[in-house]
Amino acid sequence: MPERLIALVMALYSNAKSRVRILAGTSDEFGIGVGVHQRSALSPLLFVLVIQEATKEARGEELNQEEAVRKFCVWKREMETRG
């Protein structure tokens, strides 16, 4: 993926802030450190890119159950490490 594109997407998420609106009013602004923007057309694409990257080693292989579970555990650990 071109680094310029990555930099542009990262800029969209840099210092992101939000508010919560309910019947009683709107909250103070707060920072968002993880996740994707709600209702953004980019969110599904970012999700697919992350899943493709996370599963690239397992794609195209025929795995037995034990190996599939082991790879899933590695993938889960990696995802937790990255937040």
N, C-alpha and C positions, 0 to 999 in steps of 0.2 A: 504494500500500500504506500503511495507517495507520502513522504513526510510532511509536505505542505498541507495535504488533506487532513492528516492526523492533527497537525497544529491548529488548523481551523476548527475542527470539531472540539479539540481541547479548549480553545478559546471560548466556545459557546458555554462550556461548563465551568469555566474559571470564575470564581467568586459568585456563583449562582445564588440567588436569594429568592425567597418565596413568602407568601402570606397565606393564612387559612381564613376562609370566609364562611361564617355560619350565620344563623338568623340573628344572633345577638350582636354581630358586627364582624370586623376584620382584625386578625391578630397583628402583632408587631412583626416586622420583617425578621426573618431568620435565615441563616446560611444553610445551604444544602451541600453535603460532602460526598454523598453517594447516590447512585441511581441515575435515571434518565428523566428528562423533562416530560411531564404528562402531556398528552395530546400532540406531541411533536411527531412530525412525519419521519423524522430521523430515528426515533426510538426503536421501531421494529428492525430497521437496518442495522443499528448498533448491536441489538440483541443477536441477530443472525451472525454478524461478524465475530462476536465473542464466542458464541457456541461453536462456530466452525473452527476457530482457533483452538478452543479447548478440546475438541474431539478429533482433531486432524490425525492424531497418532492411531486412533482406534478405527477410523473409517477404512473400509476396504479389506478388513481382516475378518476372518472367521475365528471367533473366540469361543472357548468353552466357558461354562458358567463361572468357574473359579477365576479365570483370567479377566473376564468381563467385570466381575466384582472388584478385583484388585485394581484394574484401570479406573473404575469409577471412584474408588477410594482415593487414588492419586489425584484424579480430576477434582474431587470435592475438596481435598486439602489445598490444592492450587487455587481454587476459586475463593476459599476462605482466606487464604494468605493475601489475595488481591482485594479483599473486601467486597 
